[in-house]
Amino acid sequence: MIAAAIEVDNPSQVEVRTVAESLEIRVIAPSAASARATLEDLMACVQAAERTIGSGRGPPT
């Protein structure tokens, strides 16, 4: 469910997949700063998805 919540707009730079109970995120970026910015954005989305799941509201329909 978290992986679906952070589905990316540019799959050539970010790959998200689940492995068992883990979430793997792979980022390809032209610089460390760009990779960090991308990961910060993704982590904000992960946090929002976790809060939604924890609230019992579930994903939007």
N, C-alpha and C positions, 0 to 999 in steps of 0.2 A: 504494500500500500504506500509506503514511504517513497519507493522508487517511482511509482506513478505520479506522486505529488511533485517530484522534482524533475519530471521529464524536461529535457533541455531543448532549446530552440536551435542549437548548432551542434548536431551530433558529431561533426568532424573534429570538434575540440573537446567534447566531454562524452564519456561513456559511463552509464550507470547500469549496474546489474546487481542482482541478489545472488548470494551463494549461501545456501542453507539459511541461517538466521542472520547473516551479515549483509551489509550494503557496501559494495565496492564502487568507488568513483575514480575514474581515470581522467586526468586533464592533460591536454597537450596545448601548450601556450608558447608564444614567442619569447616570453621573459618570465622570471620568477614573480615579478610584481603582477603581471597579467594573470598568472596561475593563482596567485593568492587572492586577487579580486574575484575571480570566478568561483573559487572555493568558498569565499566569504558569502557570496550571493547564494550559493547552493546550500550552505549550512543554515542560512536564515530560512530558506524554504523547508529544510528538514525540520528545523525547530517548530515552525508553524504547523507542519503536518503532524508532528508528535503531539503538539498541544491540542490539535483538533481531535486526534485519536483518543487522547487522554480525557477529553471532555465528554466523550461518548457521542459527539455529533456525527462522526464519520465523515467520509469524503462528500463533497457536494455532488448532487445528482443532476 
